[in-house]
Structures are given as C-alpha cells and as structure tokens.
Amino acid sequence: MTKNDITRGLIDFAVSQCLKNIKEDPYRSIRRLADLGRQFAKGRFQEELFSLFQRLLLNEDGPYYEMLKQLVSSVDTDSLKTLGINIGYNSWTCGASRLRQVTAEKDYPHWLAEISLSPESSASQLKEQLSAALKNGTYAFRLHMPAQSITTDTRQLGLIREFPDCSFFLDFMDTYSDDLLELTCSCDNLAFLVPFGSLQSRQLVDLLNARQRIYGVCRTYDNTNAAERISDSQISEMLSWGSPLLFFLAAADTTQDNRLLVDNAILDARLHQTYPALLIHLGADVARIQQLLLSSRKNL
C-alpha cells in the first residue's frame, strides 16, 4: 500500500462522515468538507481553490449552500464521493505531480483528455489509450459519443468500471438504448453531460434523477446568442432541469470577444454567488485549471 493509497483512504473516510452528517447539520458539514479539502491540499492550486471555498461559505445565506444541499440530497452518495475524490485528489494532486514531471520531459498531456468513441474502435484499443494517459498523470476523461455508436458495442463504456480511480464525463446523446443507460448508470465514477433543449434530453434527465445519477446540463453558444445564453432567464431555464451543474460550451467559430464575454460573466457569477448553481465554462475552465496545475509548486 502506497502513501497515496493511505491518504485516499483517510479522505474517503472523512468525506463519508461529512456526507452522512450533512442532513442533520448542513452548514457545519459543508464547511467541514471545504476544511478537509484544504487540509489535504498539496499544491498551490488546491490550496487557493479550497481557501476560496472557505471564504464563499462564510455567507450562510448565500445560494451555494442551497446548491450543495441539492446535490447531496439528489445524487447517490457513493457516486458523489467517488467523483469528488477522483477529481480533487487523483487528478488535481496525484495526477498533477506526474503531469508536471512528464511536461518537463516532452510535450505535455492534459489533466482532462477528450476521447471520441467510435464503432470502428475496439474496447481493447480504448483500454490501451486510457492506460497510456493514466501513466502520464491524466485521471479525467471527456467521452464523446457519436449517434451511430448508441446501439452498437457497449464494451467500450464498460471499461469505465475498470478504471475506478478515474473520472469520466460522458456527452450523452438524445437517443440511447436501455442497455446503454443501465450500464452507464452503474458507474459511480461517471457524470453525464446532457444537452439542453430537446424533449428526449429532458426525458433522459428524468431517468437520471430517478436513478440519483450526477449530471450537468450543457448549452452551446455562438456569435449570435452569447449574451442571451448567460442571461438570468436562460440560466433559470437550465436550472429548471434539476441539476445545479451548468456547462457552457463555445461553438467552434465563436469569436474571442464573445468567448471573453461569457467567461467574464461566469467568473463574476461564481465569485458573487449569483445563482444556486456552479456555472462552468467548459473549454476555458479546463484550460485555466491546466495552467494552474502545471505552475503549482511540486507536491510535498
């Protein structure tokens, strides 16, 4: 058993206790989770992140307590804990140390890798790809699932359970098979990214809520609707789907000015706790975390 294994075991136990007590004393338990994060933080990024959480949680009347209570009450505890530890500890602590080491030697890998699933690719090929990324310090993966792969081989997604220390974010499609839904819902280290808008997506959200799965509601913006997408009315529409995790993604041809418009609005909303939600600017936030992880001091 390695030092990292022991540390993860301690974190797992402490987080389990906090989640167990959160219904009786949500304010104290949520603050305790932030305190634990800072206690186990080993790099500058983690220390600054959990320090910010602590400051935001000083406001007991703020909407973030409502957001966190909603997550804890609506999402399976094991899934919430697994994803939280896999991202916060495995990706941003253990993986970050390896990322910096690999970066010093050659072209750098990313803390979150994007993989497009394809019917033409075998499960063994995907397993090799995941294993190689893991060796370089990548513990988080965003999986893109094209429509034609929905009803075909599910063995690729079955690999998610073979990598329990990793986090997976699955771009789910409007159409899916029952077998595929049951398979993915059985993975505690998986979060769904559901596109906002269609009736099929809304029906999927109802199924995920019934199974207490963790998911984010995603919306793409472009040059014609960037300001509209971050308006109070459209954010309220996204929140009506039941998840406090709201993802915003720029279309490929979106100008830098419009990307900055959305980015600044999201950063401001997070800092001032404008909504009972965590707004995530997907591309920008992933890049921001990458830069901070690579610039952090070496883990102790």
Disulfide bonds with the S-S distance in Angstrom:
none
